[in-house]
């Protein structure tokens, strides 16, 4: 059974990246808004100041001839007022006289109502080439005539200057934001690298590619690594002690059971109470069966997916096969090893016991041959099959095969515990256990999950 993974609350790296992105967006957005506002205000003030200077200059240069018609003593200092439709215009008007216009104003006219006071005033009006920023004031002529002086600049000039600044600023700030984000991602990756290495080290221990957490870590993480290594070592010590205690318990129980068995046999031989002796022997046998089964379960459970444990194939299999060939000399044991050595994230003692049980059981029932094969699928799964050429089993026998004490032939030695213990060991090893029968014999298949298997 695979342990459930703890609930994840998201990636730590993603959280940092989102926080930096939000901070950069707020900072860059604030800079953009502030800079564009300040620039727009500054350039508008500059335009207004320039136009005010020009309208006052135009008023000083305006003169009236003997008929009262306006003319300039000299051109304005800004040559743009002389270029046709340049966007810079001026106009001088006196009641009853022809209107004097700048050479740039080849069409249209300026609204003179903005010039209604000796004080300079401005408005946004329609001009020859679109909306204009219009300034105006009035001057009094020598004979008391009212001279309307108006000067204007296309508003598009101001808008284009502001838009150009905004484009350049946006491009520069976007580049700055990209650099800041890239730097932030690099800093996060560098800062989280020890945690990434720690995760890889833990995975290596979990998948049996290492027995402890390796590597050097920053001072903030080093105590955690030390504690985890101590925990792994403690688990391994607990497993070792549990096996020793299980063996001691088995030894301490076998002696009293042997004494009880001996006394029951004497009662049976003496004929004093044969029925009681037979019942006593049956109960002692049942007790022995349960003790053997529970001790086997205790030994296998003690090594259940302890971090850092690893079983190497075919290294683990070869001594077991040698023992089986001596135990069943009349049976031929064939072994198909993997193309490359494999490491299983499993307790080697449990796996060795599992294979010993299955190979011994196959040797008891085989007609003459037992085949052991270790295969690795492309997806990473590891499969071990043990096949014999014996009589096989019926479907009903397969369903009952893993029950405690089940024996289908009393002439075959055994206590009926092998497959029951093998099934429980497979549960502890997170391995799928399957029995199938055919005309060629019986096949036991063990499937180990891909993540638990790594190539050496």
C-alpha positions as CSV (number, residue, x, y, z in Angstrom):
1,X,0.0,0.0,0.0
2,X,1.4,3.4,-1.0
3,X,1.4,6.1,1.6
4,X,-0.8,9.0,0.8
5,X,1.2,12.1,-0.2
6,X,0.6,15.2,2.1
7,X,-1.6,17.9,0.8
8,X,0.4,20.4,-1.3
9,X,-0.3,24.1,-1.0
10,X,1.5,25.0,-4.2
11,X,5.0,25.7,-5.4
12,X,7.3,27.7,-3.2
13,X,9.2,28.9,-6.2
14,X,5.9,30.0,-7.9
15,X,4.9,31.9,-4.8
16,X,8.2,33.8,-4.8
17,X,7.9,34.5,-8.5
18,X,4.3,35.8,-8.2
19,X,5.3,38.0,-5.2
20,X,8.2,39.5,-7.2
21,X,6.1,39.9,-10.3
22,X,3.4,41.8,-8.2
23,X,6.1,44.0,-6.6
24,X,7.8,44.8,-9.9
25,X,4.4,45.5,-11.5
26,X,3.4,47.9,-8.7
27,X,6.8,49.6,-8.7
28,X,7.1,49.9,-12.4
29,X,3.5,51.0,-12.7
30,X,4.0,53.6,-10.0
31,X,7.1,54.9,-11.7
32,X,5.3,55.1,-15.1
33,X,2.3,56.9,-13.7
34,X,4.4,59.4,-11.7
35,X,6.9,60.0,-14.5
36,X,4.3,60.6,-17.2
37,X,2.2,62.9,-14.9
38,X,5.3,65.0,-14.0
39,X,6.5,65.1,-17.6
40,X,3.0,66.1,-18.9
41,X,2.7,68.8,-16.3
42,X,6.2,70.1,-17.0
43,X,5.9,70.2,-20.8
44,X,2.5,71.8,-20.5
45,X,3.9,74.5,-18.3
46,X,6.8,74.9,-20.7
47,X,4.4,75.3,-23.7
48,X,2.2,77.8,-21.8
49,X,5.2,79.8,-20.7
50,X,6.5,79.9,-24.3
51,X,3.2,80.9,-25.8
52,X,2.8,83.6,-23.1
53,X,6.2,85.0,-24.0
54,X,5.3,84.9,-27.7
55,X,2.0,86.7,-27.3
56,X,3.7,89.4,-25.3
57,X,6.4,89.7,-27.9
58,X,3.8,89.9,-30.6
59,X,2.0,92.7,-28.7
60,X,5.3,94.7,-28.4
61,X,6.0,94.3,-32.1
62,X,2.5,95.4,-33.3
63,X,2.3,98.9,-34.6
64,X,-0.5,100.9,-36.4
65,X,0.2,102.9,-39.5
66,X,-1.4,106.3,-40.3
67,X,-4.6,104.6,-41.4
68,X,-4.8,102.5,-38.2
69,X,-3.9,99.3,-40.0
70,X,-1.7,96.9,-37.9
71,X,1.8,95.8,-39.0
72,X,4.8,94.3,-37.2
73,X,8.0,96.2,-36.7
74,X,9.9,93.0,-37.4
75,X,9.1,89.3,-37.6
76,X,8.7,87.2,-34.5
77,X,11.9,85.5,-33.2
78,X,10.5,82.0,-33.8
79,X,10.8,81.1,-37.5
80,X,8.1,78.4,-37.2
81,X,5.5,81.2,-37.5
82,X,6.7,81.8,-41.1
83,X,6.3,78.2,-42.3
84,X,2.9,77.5,-44.0
85,X,0.6,75.4,-41.8
86,X,3.4,74.7,-39.4
87,X,1.1,74.5,-36.4
88,X,2.3,77.9,-35.0
89,X,0.1,80.9,-35.8
90,X,-0.6,84.5,-34.8
91,X,-3.2,87.0,-35.6
92,X,-3.6,90.8,-35.0
93,X,-6.9,92.6,-35.5
94,X,-8.2,96.1,-35.1
95,X,-11.8,97.0,-35.6
96,X,-12.5,98.3,-39.1
97,X,-9.1,97.3,-40.4
98,X,-7.9,94.2,-42.4
99,X,-6.8,91.3,-40.1
100,X,-3.0,90.8,-40.0
101,X,-2.0,87.1,-39.9
102,X,1.2,85.1,-39.8
103,X,2.6,83.7,-43.0
104,X,2.1,80.2,-41.5
105,X,-1.7,80.7,-41.5
106,X,-2.5,80.2,-45.2
107,X,-6.1,79.3,-44.3
108,X,-8.6,79.7,-41.6
109,X,-8.5,82.2,-38.7
110,X,-8.1,82.3,-34.9
111,X,-10.8,83.2,-32.5
112,X,-10.1,86.7,-31.2
113,X,-12.5,86.6,-28.3
114,X,-9.8,85.0,-26.2
115,X,-8.1,88.5,-26.3
116,X,-10.5,90.3,-24.1
117,X,-8.3,91.8,-21.4
118,X,-4.8,93.3,-21.0
119,X,-4.1,90.2,-19.0
120,X,-3.0,87.2,-21.0
121,X,-5.7,84.5,-21.2
122,X,-5.7,81.1,-23.0
123,X,-8.2,78.5,-24.2
124,X,-8.4,75.5,-26.4
125,X,-9.9,76.6,-29.7
126,X,-10.3,75.3,-33.3
127,X,-7.4,76.4,-35.5
128,X,-6.4,76.1,-39.1
129,X,-5.0,72.6,-38.6
130,X,-7.0,71.3,-35.6
131,X,-7.5,72.1,-31.9
132,X,-5.0,74.7,-30.8
133,X,-3.8,76.2,-27.5
134,X,-4.7,79.8,-28.0
135,X,-3.4,82.8,-26.0
136,X,-4.7,86.3,-26.4
137,X,-4.6,89.8,-24.9
138,X,-5.6,93.3,-25.9
139,X,-3.4,96.4,-26.4
140,X,-4.5,100.0,-26.8
141,X,-3.3,101.9,-29.9
142,X,-2.1,105.6,-30.0
143,X,-5.6,106.8,-30.7
144,X,-7.2,104.5,-28.2
145,X,-7.9,101.7,-30.7
146,X,-8.3,98.2,-29.2
147,X,-5.8,95.8,-30.7
148,X,-6.6,92.1,-30.4
149,X,-3.4,90.0,-30.3
150,X,-3.8,86.2,-30.6
151,X,-1.2,83.5,-30.9
152,X,-1.8,79.7,-31.1
153,X,0.0,76.4,-31.3
154,X,-1.5,73.1,-32.4
155,X,-2.4,71.0,-29.4
156,X,-1.2,68.0,-31.4
157,X,2.4,69.3,-30.9
158,X,2.0,69.0,-27.2
159,X,0.2,65.7,-27.4
160,X,2.9,64.2,-29.7
161,X,5.7,65.3,-27.4
162,X,3.9,63.7,-24.4
163,X,3.1,60.5,-26.4
164,X,6.8,60.2,-27.6
165,X,8.0,60.5,-24.0
166,X,5.4,57.9,-22.9
167,X,6.5,55.5,-25.6
168,X,10.2,55.8,-24.8
169,X,9.5,55.6,-21.0
170,X,7.2,52.6,-21.5
171,X,9.9,50.8,-23.5
172,X,12.6,51.6,-21.0
173,X,10.5,50.5,-18.0
174,X,9.3,47.3,-19.8
175,X,13.0,46.4,-20.3
176,X,13.7,47.3,-16.7
177,X,10.8,45.1,-15.5
178,X,12.0,42.2,-17.6
179,X,15.5,42.5,-16.2
180,X,14.2,42.8,-12.7
181,X,12.0,39.7,-13.2
182,X,14.8,37.7,-14.7
183,X,17.1,38.7,-11.8
184,X,14.4,37.8,-9.3
185,X,13.9,34.4,-10.9
186,X,17.7,33.8,-10.9
187,X,17.9,34.8,-7.3
188,X,15.0,32.5,-6.4
189,X,16.5,29.6,-8.3
190,X,19.9,30.2,-6.6
191,X,18.3,30.6,-3.2
192,X,16.1,27.5,-3.5
193,X,18.8,25.3,-5.0
194,X,19.7,23.7,-1.6
195,X,16.0,22.7,-1.1
196,X,16.0,21.2,-4.6
197,X,19.1,19.2,-3.8
198,X,17.5,18.2,-0.5
199,X,14.4,16.9,-2.4
200,X,16.6,15.0,-4.8
201,X,18.6,13.5,-1.9
202,X,15.3,12.4,-0.1
203,X,14.1,10.9,-3.4
204,X,17.4,9.0,-3.7
205,X,16.9,7.5,-0.2
206,X,13.3,6.7,-0.9
207,X,14.1,5.0,-4.2
208,X,17.0,3.1,-2.6
209,X,19.7,4.8,-4.6
210,X,21.3,6.0,-1.4
211,X,21.3,5.0,2.3
212,X,21.4,8.5,3.7
213,X,21.1,12.2,2.7
214,X,24.3,13.2,1.0
215,X,25.8,16.6,0.2
216,X,26.6,19.9,1.9
217,X,23.8,22.3,2.8
218,X,23.5,25.9,4.2
219,X,23.4,26.4,7.9
220,X,19.6,26.9,7.8
221,X,19.0,23.4,6.3
222,X,21.9,21.4,7.7
223,X,20.2,20.7,11.1
224,X,17.2,19.3,9.2
225,X,19.5,17.1,7.1
226,X,21.2,15.8,10.3
227,X,17.9,15.0,11.9
228,X,16.6,13.2,8.9
229,X,19.8,11.1,8.7
230,X,19.5,10.3,12.4
231,X,15.8,9.3,11.8
232,X,16.8,7.0,8.9
233,X,19.5,5.4,11.1
234,X,17.1,5.0,14.0
235,X,14.6,3.2,11.7
236,X,17.2,0.8,10.5
237,X,18.2,0.1,14.1
238,X,14.5,-0.5,15.0
239,X,14.2,-3.0,12.2
240,X,17.3,-4.9,13.2
241,X,16.1,-5.0,16.9
242,X,12.6,-6.2,15.8
243,X,14.1,-9.1,13.9
244,X,16.3,-10.1,16.8
245,X,13.3,-9.9,19.2
246,X,11.2,-12.0,16.8
247,X,13.9,-14.6,16.7
248,X,14.2,-14.6,20.5
249,X,10.4,-15.0,20.8
250,X,10.4,-17.9,18.4
251,X,13.2,-19.6,20.3
252,X,11.5,-19.0,23.7
253,X,8.2,-20.5,22.5
254,X,9.6,-23.5,20.6
255,X,11.0,-25.1,23.8
256,X,7.7,-25.1,25.8
257,X,5.9,-26.3,22.7
258,X,8.4,-29.1,22.2
259,X,7.9,-30.2,25.8
260,X,4.1,-30.2,25.4
261,X,4.4,-32.1,22.1
262,X,6.7,-34.7,23.7
263,X,4.3,-35.2,26.6
264,X,1.3,-35.6,24.3
265,X,3.2,-38.2,22.2
266,X,4.0,-40.1,25.4
267,X,0.3,-40.1,26.4
268,X,-0.6,-41.3,22.9
269,X,2.0,-44.1,23.1
270,X,1.0,-45.2,26.6
271,X,-2.6,-45.6,25.5
272,X,-3.7,-43.9,28.7
273,X,-5.8,-41.2,27.0
274,X,-5.3,-41.4,23.2
275,X,-8.2,-39.1,22.3
276,X,-6.9,-36.4,24.6
277,X,-3.4,-36.9,23.4
278,X,-4.5,-36.6,19.7
279,X,-6.5,-33.4,20.5
280,X,-3.5,-32.0,22.3
281,X,-1.2,-32.7,19.4
282,X,-3.7,-31.0,17.0
283,X,-3.8,-27.9,19.2
284,X,0.0,-27.8,19.5
285,X,0.3,-28.0,15.7
286,X,-2.2,-25.1,15.3
287,X,-0.3,-23.1,17.9
288,X,3.0,-23.7,16.1
289,X,1.4,-22.7,12.8
290,X,0.1,-19.5,14.2
291,X,3.4,-18.7,15.9
292,X,5.3,-19.3,12.7
293,X,2.9,-17.2,10.7
294,X,2.8,-14.3,13.2
295,X,6.6,-14.3,13.5
296,X,7.0,-14.2,9.8
297,X,4.6,-11.3,9.6
298,X,6.4,-9.5,12.4
299,X,9.7,-9.9,10.5
300,X,8.3,-8.6,7.2
301,X,6.4,-5.7,8.8
302,X,9.6,-4.6,10.6
303,X,11.2,-3.8,7.3
304,X,8.2,-2.2,5.6
305,X,9.6,0.5,3.2
306,X,12.2,1.7,5.6
307,X,14.0,4.7,3.9
308,X,17.5,3.8,2.6
309,X,16.8,0.0,2.2
310,X,17.8,-1.5,-1.1
311,X,17.8,-4.9,-2.7
312,X,20.1,-5.5,-5.7
313,X,19.2,-8.0,-8.4
314,X,20.5,-10.4,-9.4
315,X,23.0,-10.3,-6.5
316,X,20.2,-11.1,-4.0
317,X,18.9,-14.1,-6.0
318,X,22.0,-16.1,-6.7
319,X,22.6,-17.4,-3.1
320,X,18.9,-18.3,-2.8
321,X,19.1,-20.3,-6.0
322,X,22.2,-22.1,-4.8
323,X,20.3,-23.1,-1.6
324,X,17.3,-24.2,-3.6
325,X,19.4,-26.4,-5.9
326,X,20.8,-28.2,-2.8
327,X,17.4,-28.4,-1.1
328,X,15.7,-29.8,-4.3
329,X,18.5,-31.6,-6.2
330,X,16.0,-33.3,-8.5
331,X,14.7,-30.0,-9.8
332,X,16.4,-27.8,-12.3
333,X,16.3,-24.1,-11.4
334,X,16.7,-21.8,-14.5
335,X,17.4,-18.1,-14.0
336,X,16.8,-15.3,-16.6
337,X,18.6,-12.3,-15.0
338,X,17.9,-8.6,-16.1
339,X,20.0,-7.1,-18.8
340,X,21.5,-4.7,-16.3
341,X,21.7,-5.0,-12.5
342,X,18.6,-3.4,-10.8
343,X,18.1,-1.8,-7.4
344,X,14.7,-2.2,-5.7
345,X,13.6,0.1,-2.9
346,X,12.8,-2.9,-0.7
347,X,14.0,-4.5,2.5
348,X,16.5,-7.2,1.2
349,X,15.7,-9.6,4.0
350,X,12.0,-9.4,3.2
351,X,12.6,-9.8,-0.5
352,X,15.0,-12.7,0.1
353,X,12.4,-14.4,2.3
354,X,9.7,-13.9,-0.3
355,X,11.7,-15.4,-3.1
356,X,12.9,-18.3,-0.9
357,X,9.3,-19.1,0.0
358,X,8.1,-19.0,-3.6
359,X,11.1,-20.9,-5.0
360,X,10.9,-23.6,-2.3
361,X,7.1,-24.0,-2.9
362,X,7.8,-24.2,-6.7
363,X,10.5,-26.8,-6.1
364,X,8.1,-29.0,-4.0
365,X,5.5,-29.1,-6.8
366,X,7.6,-29.0,-9.9
367,X,7.9,-32.1,-12.1
368,X,11.5,-31.2,-12.9
369,X,12.0,-27.5,-13.7
370,X,11.5,-24.1,-12.1
371,X,12.2,-20.8,-14.0
372,X,12.9,-17.5,-12.3
373,X,12.9,-14.4,-14.5
374,X,13.5,-10.7,-13.7
375,X,12.2,-8.2,-16.3
376,X,12.2,-4.4,-16.5
377,X,9.5,-2.8,-18.6
378,X,10.2,0.3,-20.7
379,X,7.9,2.3,-18.3
380,X,10.2,1.4,-15.4
381,X,8.2,-1.4,-13.7
382,X,10.1,-4.5,-12.5
383,X,8.5,-7.9,-12.8
384,X,9.7,-11.1,-11.2
385,X,8.1,-14.4,-12.3
386,X,8.5,-17.9,-10.8
387,X,7.1,-20.7,-12.9
388,X,7.1,-24.4,-12.3
389,X,6.1,-27.3,-14.6
390,X,4.0,-29.0,-11.9
391,X,0.3,-29.9,-11.9
392,X,-0.8,-26.3,-11.2
393,X,-4.0,-25.4,-9.4
394,X,-7.7,-25.1,-10.0
395,X,-9.4,-21.7,-9.7
396,X,-10.8,-22.7,-6.3
397,X,-7.4,-23.8,-5.1
398,X,-5.9,-20.4,-6.3
399,X,-8.6,-18.6,-4.3
400,X,-7.7,-20.6,-1.1
401,X,-3.9,-20.9,-1.7
402,X,-3.1,-17.9,0.6
403,X,-5.2,-19.0,3.5
404,X,-3.3,-19.8,6.7
405,X,-2.6,-23.6,7.0
406,X,-4.0,-24.5,3.6
407,X,-2.4,-27.7,2.2
408,X,-3.7,-29.5,-0.9
409,X,-1.6,-32.6,-0.6
410,X,-0.5,-33.9,2.9
411,X,2.3,-35.9,1.3
412,X,4.1,-32.8,0.3
413,X,6.1,-31.4,3.3
414,X,5.1,-28.1,4.7
415,X,2.8,-26.3,7.1
416,X,0.5,-24.5,4.7
417,X,2.0,-21.0,5.5
418,X,4.2,-20.3,2.6
419,X,1.9,-18.5,0.2
420,X,0.1,-16.7,3.1
421,X,3.4,-15.3,4.3
422,X,4.4,-14.5,0.8
423,X,1.2,-12.5,0.3
424,X,1.7,-10.5,3.4
425,X,5.4,-9.8,2.5
426,X,4.2,-8.5,-0.9
427,X,1.8,-6.2,0.9
428,X,4.7,-4.8,3.0
429,X,6.9,-4.4,-0.1
430,X,4.1,-2.6,-2.0
431,X,4.3,-5.3,-4.6
432,X,1.4,-6.8,-6.6
433,X,1.1,-10.6,-6.1
434,X,-0.6,-12.8,-8.7
435,X,-1.0,-16.5,-9.1
436,X,-2.0,-18.1,-12.5
437,X,-2.2,-21.7,-13.6
438,X,-2.1,-23.3,-17.0
439,X,-1.4,-26.6,-18.7
440,X,2.4,-25.9,-18.4
441,X,2.2,-25.4,-14.6
442,X,1.9,-22.7,-12.0
443,X,3.2,-19.1,-12.4
444,X,3.6,-16.5,-9.6
445,X,4.1,-13.0,-10.8
446,X,5.4,-10.1,-8.6
447,X,5.0,-6.6,-10.0
448,X,7.0,-3.7,-8.4
449,X,6.1,-0.1,-9.1
450,X,8.3,1.8,-11.5
451,X,9.4,4.6,-9.1
452,X,10.7,1.9,-6.7
453,X,13.1,0.6,-9.3
454,X,16.3,2.3,-10.6
455,X,19.0,1.0,-12.9
456,X,22.5,0.8,-11.3
